[in-house]
Amino acid sequence: MTEFALVLPILAMLLFGVIQFGIVFNNYLQLTDAVRAGSRKGAVGRHLQNPRAAAIQTVRDASTSLKQSDLDVSVTSSFLQGADVSVTASYPYSINLLGVVVKSGRMTSTTKERVE
């Protein structure tokens, strides 16, 4: 019983750390997938009225489980055929164990595609 009482806090911290890391990693995967979708929209949407706004909206639509007010999206391109379209998005993260912030910052994902 004494050994269990000594080991339990360590196991709890390890378990909560794995859960927090899983949540942050899930957010990163969703951010990366959303940026990829936005970049593709920008690459094939040069004929649209406003391809920059369409790419940004595609990123926001593809990142449904992320808090939209914290999501920063930028699109850089001339949208001429053969040019590159670069979509970058960032989202804050925080890993805290039992109320103590271990690591925090902003995760960023960038994707470039050639405009068709």
CNS distance restraints for C-alpha pairs under 8 A (distance, minus, plus):
assign (resid   1 and name CA) (resid   5 and name CA) 6.27 0.50 0.50
assign (resid   2 and name CA) (resid   6 and name CA) 6.33 0.50 0.50
assign (resid   3 and name CA) (resid   7 and name CA) 6.17 0.50 0.50
assign (resid   4 and name CA) (resid   8 and name CA) 5.76 0.50 0.50
assign (resid   5 and name CA) (resid   9 and name CA) 7.57 0.50 0.50
assign (resid   6 and name CA) (resid  10 and name CA) 7.86 0.50 0.50
assign (resid   7 and name CA) (resid  11 and name CA) 6.29 0.50 0.50
assign (resid   8 and name CA) (resid  12 and name CA) 6.02 0.50 0.50
assign (resid   9 and name CA) (resid  13 and name CA) 6.13 0.50 0.50
assign (resid  10 and name CA) (resid  14 and name CA) 6.21 0.50 0.50
assign (resid  11 and name CA) (resid  15 and name CA) 6.10 0.50 0.50
assign (resid  12 and name CA) (resid  16 and name CA) 6.10 0.50 0.50
assign (resid  13 and name CA) (resid  17 and name CA) 5.95 0.50 0.50
assign (resid  13 and name CA) (resid  97 and name CA) 6.62 0.50 0.50
assign (resid  13 and name CA) (resid  98 and name CA) 7.72 0.50 0.50
assign (resid  14 and name CA) (resid  18 and name CA) 6.26 0.50 0.50
assign (resid  15 and name CA) (resid  19 and name CA) 6.36 0.50 0.50
assign (resid  16 and name CA) (resid  20 and name CA) 6.12 0.50 0.50
assign (resid  16 and name CA) (resid  97 and name CA) 6.39 0.50 0.50
assign (resid  16 and name CA) (resid  98 and name CA) 7.95 0.50 0.50
assign (resid  17 and name CA) (resid  21 and name CA) 6.04 0.50 0.50
assign (resid  17 and name CA) (resid  95 and name CA) 7.67 0.50 0.50
assign (resid  17 and name CA) (resid  96 and name CA) 7.78 0.50 0.50
assign (resid  17 and name CA) (resid  97 and name CA) 6.36 0.50 0.50
assign (resid  18 and name CA) (resid  22 and name CA) 6.08 0.50 0.50
assign (resid  19 and name CA) (resid  23 and name CA) 6.37 0.50 0.50
assign (resid  20 and name CA) (resid  24 and name CA) 6.34 0.50 0.50
assign (resid  20 and name CA) (resid  95 and name CA) 5.82 0.50 0.50
assign (resid  20 and name CA) (resid  96 and name CA) 7.22 0.50 0.50
assign (resid  20 and name CA) (resid  97 and name CA) 7.92 0.50 0.50
assign (resid  21 and name CA) (resid  25 and name CA) 6.00 0.50 0.50
assign (resid  21 and name CA) (resid  95 and name CA) 6.88 0.50 0.50
assign (resid  22 and name CA) (resid  26 and name CA) 6.04 0.50 0.50
assign (resid  23 and name CA) (resid  27 and name CA) 6.31 0.50 0.50
assign (resid  24 and name CA) (resid  28 and name CA) 6.25 0.50 0.50
assign (resid  24 and name CA) (resid  93 and name CA) 6.45 0.50 0.50
assign (resid  24 and name CA) (resid  94 and name CA) 7.65 0.50 0.50
assign (resid  24 and name CA) (resid  95 and name CA) 7.60 0.50 0.50
assign (resid  25 and name CA) (resid  29 and name CA) 6.21 0.50 0.50
assign (resid  26 and name CA) (resid  30 and name CA) 6.25 0.50 0.50
assign (resid  27 and name CA) (resid  31 and name CA) 6.08 0.50 0.50
assign (resid  27 and name CA) (resid  66 and name CA) 7.00 0.50 0.50
assign (resid  28 and name CA) (resid  32 and name CA) 6.10 0.50 0.50
assign (resid  28 and name CA) (resid 107 and name CA) 7.01 0.50 0.50
assign (resid  29 and name CA) (resid  33 and name CA) 6.14 0.50 0.50
assign (resid  30 and name CA) (resid  34 and name CA) 6.06 0.50 0.50
assign (resid  30 and name CA) (resid  62 and name CA) 7.83 0.50 0.50
assign (resid  30 and name CA) (resid  63 and name CA) 6.09 0.50 0.50
assign (resid  31 and name CA) (resid  35 and name CA) 6.20 0.50 0.50
assign (resid  31 and name CA) (resid  63 and name CA) 6.43 0.50 0.50
assign (resid  31 and name CA) (resid  89 and name CA) 7.21 0.50 0.50
assign (resid  31 and name CA) (resid  90 and name CA) 7.73 0.50 0.50
assign (resid  31 and name CA) (resid  91 and name CA) 7.74 0.50 0.50
assign (resid  31 and name CA) (resid 109 and name CA) 6.85 0.50 0.50
assign (resid  32 and name CA) (resid  36 and name CA) 6.22 0.50 0.50
assign (resid  32 and name CA) (resid 109 and name CA) 5.67 0.50 0.50
assign (resid  32 and name CA) (resid 110 and name CA) 7.66 0.50 0.50
assign (resid  33 and name CA) (resid  37 and name CA) 6.28 0.50 0.50
assign (resid  33 and name CA) (resid  62 and name CA) 7.53 0.50 0.50
assign (resid  34 and name CA) (resid  38 and name CA) 6.18 0.50 0.50
assign (resid  34 and name CA) (resid  58 and name CA) 7.37 0.50 0.50
assign (resid  34 and name CA) (resid  59 and name CA) 4.73 0.50 0.50
assign (resid  34 and name CA) (resid  60 and name CA) 7.27 0.50 0.50
assign (resid  34 and name CA) (resid  61 and name CA) 7.87 0.50 0.50
assign (resid  34 and name CA) (resid  62 and name CA) 4.90 0.50 0.50
assign (resid  34 and name CA) (resid  63 and name CA) 5.67 0.50 0.50
assign (resid  35 and name CA) (resid  39 and name CA) 6.04 0.50 0.50
assign (resid  35 and name CA) (resid  59 and name CA) 5.65 0.50 0.50
assign (resid  35 and name CA) (resid  87 and name CA) 6.14 0.50 0.50
assign (resid  35 and name CA) (resid  88 and name CA) 6.61 0.50 0.50
assign (resid  35 and name CA) (resid  89 and name CA) 6.58 0.50 0.50
assign (resid  35 and name CA) (resid 109 and name CA) 6.86 0.50 0.50
assign (resid  35 and name CA) (resid 110 and name CA) 6.68 0.50 0.50
assign (resid  35 and name CA) (resid 111 and name CA) 6.38 0.50 0.50
assign (resid  36 and name CA) (resid  40 and name CA) 6.25 0.50 0.50
assign (resid  36 and name CA) (resid  87 and name CA) 7.91 0.50 0.50
assign (resid  36 and name CA) (resid 111 and name CA) 6.01 0.50 0.50
assign (resid  37 and name CA) (resid  41 and name CA) 6.24 0.50 0.50
assign (resid  37 and name CA) (resid  58 and name CA) 6.63 0.50 0.50
assign (resid  37 and name CA) (resid  59 and name CA) 6.45 0.50 0.50
assign (resid  37 and name CA) (resid  62 and name CA) 7.27 0.50 0.50
assign (resid  38 and name CA) (resid  42 and name CA) 6.23 0.50 0.50
assign (resid  38 and name CA) (resid  54 and name CA) 7.94 0.50 0.50
assign (resid  38 and name CA) (resid  55 and name CA) 4.55 0.50 0.50
assign (resid  38 and name CA) (resid  56 and name CA) 6.34 0.50 0.50
assign (resid  38 and name CA) (resid  57 and name CA) 7.68 0.50 0.50
assign (resid  38 and name CA) (resid  58 and name CA) 5.09 0.50 0.50
assign (resid  38 and name CA) (resid  59 and name CA) 4.84 0.50 0.50
assign (resid  38 and name CA) (resid  87 and name CA) 6.76 0.50 0.50
assign (resid  39 and name CA) (resid  43 and name CA) 6.13 0.50 0.50
assign (resid  39 and name CA) (resid  55 and name CA) 6.54 0.50 0.50
assign (resid  39 and name CA) (resid  85 and name CA) 6.59 0.50 0.50
assign (resid  39 and name CA) (resid  86 and name CA) 6.57 0.50 0.50
assign (resid  39 and name CA) (resid  87 and name CA) 5.54 0.50 0.50
assign (resid  39 and name CA) (resid 111 and name CA) 6.33 0.50 0.50
assign (resid  39 and name CA) (resid 112 and name CA) 6.50 0.50 0.50
assign (resid  39 and name CA) (resid 113 and name CA) 6.29 0.50 0.50
assign (resid  40 and name CA) (resid  44 and name CA) 6.31 0.50 0.50
assign (resid  40 and name CA) (resid  55 and name CA) 7.98 0.50 0.50
assign (resid  40 and name CA) (resid 113 and name CA) 6.89 0.50 0.50
assign (resid  41 and name CA) (resid  45 and name CA) 5.58 0.50 0.50
assign (resid  41 and name CA) (resid  51 and name CA) 7.87 0.50 0.50
assign (resid  41 and name CA) (resid  54 and name CA) 7.14 0.50 0.50
assign (resid  41 and name CA) (resid  55 and name CA) 5.43 0.50 0.50
assign (resid  41 and name CA) (resid  58 and name CA) 7.10 0.50 0.50
assign (resid  42 and name CA) (resid  46 and name CA) 6.63 0.50 0.50
assign (resid  42 and name CA) (resid  51 and name CA) 5.86 0.50 0.50
assign (resid  42 and name CA) (resid  52 and name CA) 6.70 0.50 0.50
assign (resid  42 and name CA) (resid  54 and name CA) 7.23 0.50 0.50
assign (resid  42 and name CA) (resid  55 and name CA) 5.18 0.50 0.50
assign (resid  42 and name CA) (resid  79 and name CA) 7.66 0.50 0.50
assign (resid  42 and name CA) (resid  85 and name CA) 6.44 0.50 0.50
assign (resid  42 and name CA) (resid 115 and name CA) 7.17 0.50 0.50
assign (resid  43 and name CA) (resid  79 and name CA) 7.65 0.50 0.50
assign (resid  43 and name CA) (resid  84 and name CA) 7.80 0.50 0.50
assign (resid  43 and name CA) (resid  85 and name CA) 6.33 0.50 0.50
assign (resid  43 and name CA) (resid 113 and name CA) 6.13 0.50 0.50
assign (resid  43 and name CA) (resid 114 and name CA) 5.94 0.50 0.50
assign (resid  43 and name CA) (resid 115 and name CA) 4.07 0.50 0.50
assign (resid  43 and name CA) (resid 116 and name CA) 5.81 0.50 0.50
assign (resid  44 and name CA) (resid 115 and name CA) 6.26 0.50 0.50
assign (resid  44 and name CA) (resid 116 and name CA) 5.63 0.50 0.50
assign (resid  45 and name CA) (resid  51 and name CA) 5.67 0.50 0.50
assign (resid  45 and name CA) (resid  54 and name CA) 7.89 0.50 0.50
assign (resid  46 and name CA) (resid  51 and name CA) 5.76 0.50 0.50
assign (resid  46 and name CA) (resid  79 and name CA) 5.53 0.50 0.50
assign (resid  46 and name CA) (resid  80 and name CA) 7.13 0.50 0.50
assign (resid  46 and name CA) (resid  81 and name CA) 7.84 0.50 0.50
assign (resid  46 and name CA) (resid 115 and name CA) 7.23 0.50 0.50
assign (resid  46 and name CA) (resid 116 and name CA) 7.78 0.50 0.50
assign (resid  47 and name CA) (resid  51 and name CA) 7.48 0.50 0.50
assign (resid  50 and name CA) (resid  54 and name CA) 6.36 0.50 0.50
assign (resid  51 and name CA) (resid  55 and name CA) 6.13 0.50 0.50
assign (resid  51 and name CA) (resid  79 and name CA) 7.65 0.50 0.50
assign (resid  52 and name CA) (resid  56 and name CA) 6.33 0.50 0.50
assign (resid  52 and name CA) (resid  75 and name CA) 6.16 0.50 0.50
assign (resid  52 and name CA) (resid  76 and name CA) 7.90 0.50 0.50
assign (resid  53 and name CA) (resid  57 and name CA) 6.06 0.50 0.50
assign (resid  54 and name CA) (resid  58 and name CA) 6.12 0.50 0.50
assign (resid  55 and name CA) (resid  59 and name CA) 6.36 0.50 0.50
assign (resid  55 and name CA) (resid  75 and name CA) 7.34 0.50 0.50
assign (resid  55 and name CA) (resid  87 and name CA) 7.97 0.50 0.50
assign (resid  56 and name CA) (resid  60 and name CA) 6.36 0.50 0.50
assign (resid  56 and name CA) (resid  73 and name CA) 6.37 0.50 0.50
assign (resid  56 and name CA) (resid  74 and name CA) 7.12 0.50 0.50
assign (resid  56 and name CA) (resid  75 and name CA) 7.06 0.50 0.50
assign (resid  57 and name CA) (resid  61 and name CA) 6.00 0.50 0.50
assign (resid  58 and name CA) (resid  62 and name CA) 6.05 0.50 0.50
assign (resid  59 and name CA) (resid  63 and name CA) 6.32 0.50 0.50
assign (resid  59 and name CA) (resid  73 and name CA) 7.63 0.50 0.50
assign (resid  60 and name CA) (resid  64 and name CA) 7.04 0.50 0.50
assign (resid  60 and name CA) (resid  68 and name CA) 7.02 0.50 0.50
assign (resid  64 and name CA) (resid  68 and name CA) 7.94 0.50 0.50
assign (resid  66 and name CA) (resid  70 and name CA) 7.99 0.50 0.50
assign (resid  66 and name CA) (resid  71 and name CA) 7.38 0.50 0.50
assign (resid  67 and name CA) (resid  71 and name CA) 6.62 0.50 0.50
assign (resid  70 and name CA) (resid  91 and name CA) 6.15 0.50 0.50
assign (resid  70 and name CA) (resid  92 and name CA) 6.97 0.50 0.50
assign (resid  71 and name CA) (resid  89 and name CA) 6.91 0.50 0.50
assign (resid  71 and name CA) (resid  90 and name CA) 6.02 0.50 0.50
assign (resid  71 and name CA) (resid  91 and name CA) 5.12 0.50 0.50
assign (resid  71 and name CA) (resid  92 and name CA) 7.90 0.50 0.50
assign (resid  72 and name CA) (resid  89 and name CA) 5.38 0.50 0.50
assign (resid  72 and name CA) (resid  90 and name CA) 5.30 0.50 0.50
assign (resid  72 and name CA) (resid  91 and name CA) 6.65 0.50 0.50
assign (resid  73 and name CA) (resid  87 and name CA) 7.29 0.50 0.50
assign (resid  73 and name CA) (resid  88 and name CA) 5.76 0.50 0.50
assign (resid  73 and name CA) (resid  89 and name CA) 4.33 0.50 0.50
assign (resid  73 and name CA) (resid  90 and name CA) 6.75 0.50 0.50
assign (resid  74 and name CA) (resid  87 and name CA) 5.86 0.50 0.50
assign (resid  74 and name CA) (resid  88 and name CA) 5.29 0.50 0.50
assign (resid  74 and name CA) (resid  89 and name CA) 6.37 0.50 0.50
assign (resid  75 and name CA) (resid  85 and name CA) 7.09 0.50 0.50
assign (resid  75 and name CA) (resid  86 and name CA) 5.72 0.50 0.50
assign (resid  75 and name CA) (resid  87 and name CA) 4.58 0.50 0.50
assign (resid  75 and name CA) (resid  88 and name CA) 6.46 0.50 0.50
assign (resid  76 and name CA) (resid  85 and name CA) 5.83 0.50 0.50
assign (resid  76 and name CA) (resid  86 and name CA) 5.15 0.50 0.50
assign (resid  76 and name CA) (resid  87 and name CA) 6.53 0.50 0.50
assign (resid  77 and name CA) (resid  83 and name CA) 7.10 0.50 0.50
assign (resid  77 and name CA) (resid  84 and name CA) 6.12 0.50 0.50
assign (resid  77 and name CA) (resid  85 and name CA) 4.64 0.50 0.50
assign (resid  77 and name CA) (resid  86 and name CA) 6.45 0.50 0.50
assign (resid  78 and name CA) (resid  83 and name CA) 6.78 0.50 0.50
assign (resid  78 and name CA) (resid  84 and name CA) 7.82 0.50 0.50
assign (resid  78 and name CA) (resid  85 and name CA) 7.57 0.50 0.50
assign (resid  79 and name CA) (resid  83 and name CA) 6.40 0.50 0.50
assign (resid  79 and name CA) (resid  84 and name CA) 7.54 0.50 0.50
assign (resid  79 and name CA) (resid  85 and name CA) 6.90 0.50 0.50
assign (resid  79 and name CA) (resid 115 and name CA) 6.37 0.50 0.50
assign (resid  80 and name CA) (resid 115 and name CA) 6.70 0.50 0.50
assign (resid  81 and name CA) (resid 114 and name CA) 7.87 0.50 0.50
assign (resid  81 and name CA) (resid 115 and name CA) 5.24 0.50 0.50
assign (resid  81 and name CA) (resid 116 and name CA) 5.50 0.50 0.50
assign (resid  82 and name CA) (resid 114 and name CA) 5.75 0.50 0.50
assign (resid  82 and name CA) (resid 115 and name CA) 5.22 0.50 0.50
assign (resid  82 and name CA) (resid 116 and name CA) 6.28 0.50 0.50
assign (resid  83 and name CA) (resid 114 and name CA) 5.66 0.50 0.50
assign (resid  83 and name CA) (resid 115 and name CA) 5.49 0.50 0.50
assign (resid  84 and name CA) (resid 112 and name CA) 6.33 0.50 0.50
assign (resid  84 and name CA) (resid 113 and name CA) 5.52 0.50 0.50
assign (resid  84 and name CA) (resid 114 and name CA) 4.39 0.50 0.50
assign (resid  84 and name CA) (resid 115 and name CA) 5.81 0.50 0.50
assign (resid  85 and name CA) (resid 112 and name CA) 5.53 0.50 0.50
assign (resid  85 and name CA) (resid 113 and name CA) 5.45 0.50 0.50
assign (resid  85 and name CA) (resid 114 and name CA) 6.13 0.50 0.50
assign (resid  85 and name CA) (resid 115 and name CA) 6.43 0.50 0.50
assign (resid  86 and name CA) (resid 110 and name CA) 6.89 0.50 0.50
assign (resid  86 and name CA) (resid 111 and name CA) 5.73 0.50 0.50
assign (resid  86 and name CA) (resid 112 and name CA) 4.38 0.50 0.50
assign (resid  86 and name CA) (resid 113 and name CA) 6.71 0.50 0.50
assign (resid  87 and name CA) (resid 110 and name CA) 5.62 0.50 0.50
assign (resid  87 and name CA) (resid 111 and name CA) 5.50 0.50 0.50
assign (resid  87 and name CA) (resid 112 and name CA) 6.51 0.50 0.50
assign (resid  88 and name CA) (resid 108 and name CA) 7.09 0.50 0.50
assign (resid  88 and name CA) (resid 109 and name CA) 5.71 0.50 0.50
assign (resid  88 and name CA) (resid 110 and name CA) 4.32 0.50 0.50
assign (resid  88 and name CA) (resid 111 and name CA) 6.67 0.50 0.50
assign (resid  89 and name CA) (resid 108 and name CA) 5.73 0.50 0.50
assign (resid  89 and name CA) (resid 109 and name CA) 5.58 0.50 0.50
assign (resid  89 and name CA) (resid 110 and name CA) 6.64 0.50 0.50
assign (resid  90 and name CA) (resid 106 and name CA) 6.17 0.50 0.50
assign (resid  90 and name CA) (resid 107 and name CA) 5.44 0.50 0.50
assign (resid  90 and name CA) (resid 108 and name CA) 4.24 0.50 0.50
assign (resid  90 and name CA) (resid 109 and name CA) 6.44 0.50 0.50
assign (resid  91 and name CA) (resid 106 and name CA) 5.31 0.50 0.50
assign (resid  91 and name CA) (resid 107 and name CA) 5.41 0.50 0.50
assign (resid  91 and name CA) (resid 108 and name CA) 6.63 0.50 0.50
assign (resid  92 and name CA) (resid 104 and name CA) 7.47 0.50 0.50
assign (resid  92 and name CA) (resid 105 and name CA) 5.66 0.50 0.50
assign (resid  92 and name CA) (resid 106 and name CA) 4.10 0.50 0.50
assign (resid  92 and name CA) (resid 107 and name CA) 6.10 0.50 0.50
assign (resid  93 and name CA) (resid 104 and name CA) 5.46 0.50 0.50
assign (resid  93 and name CA) (resid 105 and name CA) 5.58 0.50 0.50
assign (resid  93 and name CA) (resid 106 and name CA) 5.77 0.50 0.50
assign (resid  93 and name CA) (resid 107 and name CA) 6.80 0.50 0.50
assign (resid  94 and name CA) (resid 101 and name CA) 6.87 0.50 0.50
assign (resid  94 and name CA) (resid 102 and name CA) 7.70 0.50 0.50
assign (resid  94 and name CA) (resid 103 and name CA) 5.84 0.50 0.50
assign (resid  94 and name CA) (resid 104 and name CA) 4.11 0.50 0.50
assign (resid  94 and name CA) (resid 105 and name CA) 6.62 0.50 0.50
assign (resid  95 and name CA) (resid 101 and name CA) 5.87 0.50 0.50
assign (resid  95 and name CA) (resid 102 and name CA) 5.63 0.50 0.50
assign (resid  95 and name CA) (resid 103 and name CA) 5.24 0.50 0.50
assign (resid  95 and name CA) (resid 104 and name CA) 6.14 0.50 0.50
assign (resid  96 and name CA) (resid 100 and name CA) 5.10 0.50 0.50
assign (resid  96 and name CA) (resid 101 and name CA) 4.01 0.50 0.50
assign (resid  96 and name CA) (resid 102 and name CA) 5.33 0.50 0.50
assign (resid  96 and name CA) (resid 103 and name CA) 7.07 0.50 0.50
assign (resid  97 and name CA) (resid 101 and name CA) 6.45 0.50 0.50
assign (resid  97 and name CA) (resid 102 and name CA) 6.89 0.50 0.50
